[in-house]
Amino acid sequence: MKYIFVSGGVLSGLGKGIATSSLGLLLKRSGLKVTAIKVDPYLNCDAGTMNPYEHGEVFVLHDGGEVDLDLGNYERFLDITLSSEHNITTGKIYRSVIEKERRGDYLGKTVQIIPHIVQEIKNTITNVGKGSGCDVCLIELGGTVGDMESMPFLEAARQLHMELGGGDVIFIHTTLIPIMGVVGEQKTKPTQHSVKELRSIGIQPDIIIGRCSEPLAQTTKEKISLFCNVPVKAVFTAHDVSTVYRVPILLHEQGLTDYVRDRLELKKNVTDLDAWREFVERIERPKETIKIALVGKYTGLKDSYISHYKAFEHSGAKAGVSIDVVWIDAPERGVGFEEELRGMREQLSSVHGILVPGGFGVRGTEGKIEAIRYARENNIPFLGICLGFQLAVSEFARNVMGLEGANSTEFDEQTRYPVVDILPEQLRVTQMGATMRLGAQKCIIRKDTLAYGLYDAGEIYERHRHRYEINPDWIERIEDAGMVFSGISEDGIKMEIGELPDARYHIGCQFHPEFLSRPEKPAPLFLGLVKAAKNFKRKREG
Ligand code: GLN
């Protein structure tokens, strides 16, 4: 097993996750088995209890793990399925050490950060690595070198390098090279400082990836080489490119794949990037652009909806279009609601498709219901995901079945028409962390429906994250009014997909199809939306 640690210097948001995923993709397409781990140095045991505004989207894995969005990048770039152990947080490490202490595993000892926490980190990394049966394990260290909270993780990395040796463990450091002044000089000082910081902890990076708005000049590389103690050929450029999907190609062409394989003594098969290049070219050269509105509540931070955005990119590449996502903050009831609604309808009148994503809490739900109503009444292609699906059912109940005030009991416990209600098993839940209906669940698809056509299968697995469901007491009446529940859970009780057969494309799902979308295998419900939007655009524009 070979380990590649990827750290970040200078500042966050440098694209460390993309660098890690890109290298993973290059090694995988060179015939190696690759896995990845994300380290998050915060005290939450997982990302499930965090507001997307704080940390971006909560990504959900097959096993129900609620994890950092970087695991989504790994799954998409590497086309693999990860489990929750692949996201290590300080909270998880401490919880495990404290449980062991209570059990008496350390009896007689004083339990301390060094050695116990660090040992726990090392064990976790090597267990996950070995357990995966892969050739290479990439470990992305969240945070920036120098942060107090990431120290135990860096110490664990240092010790692993010492114990396993430089042939099995290497370090990649990603940094920022700003360009300053009128002459546009590439500045290496921040990089020098952050490498100095790393070296003071006992880690000498093997490779430096410099993030810059332009390709690094040879003189810049030489300077980094000299001051950071790495060969010039181990300094790579990750400059701004048209799409993140180009980054693997960019790094490969500079020799990163070969350099890593040399350092780790890995076998050297051809790196087959043909299919990937084709995908990137399709992304870069769309034949037309369509507009799809995303009516949400965290639209101020695009990372909150990153998997939706990716699913659009994948679908666009397949359908030959690029998607201009129109971010709409759902109007909230109160002063100015009517006016905000008018503004929203105005925006919706020029789009070719509407997506209402998942969410929690009442804020913005009335605005979203109005967006769904607008989609249905104007026959604009619509996809509702999780909360978006539940709201589509409330909208249908209110405006088609005439059940005024129909709602989810999540937002109105007293509603006369509780068309969406809490899952019975959720009534026993007292703690918030990791207690929703989570992860991959089987769904049976009814023949001769839109959903069947999209999936081309009678049985699918999709990932879930919710506490509420379409109220079983209302299903028959809703179906009698014309909505078809085309996807149902294996036990026959939970409605997983609902559609309106007469509409151009009006469909909702209780699960999150965005988590399983892959560059070359877009999520069927997204692809369906994009294709319907493309046709709708043609039709409307003649
Ligand atoms: N709040 C809703 C529920 O818990 C929807 C959740 C979601 O959209 N992920 O069921």
Residues whose N, C-alpha, C, O or C-beta is under 5 A from the ligand:
A	BS01	LIG	G358 G359 F360 I385 C386 L387 R465 H466 R467 Y468
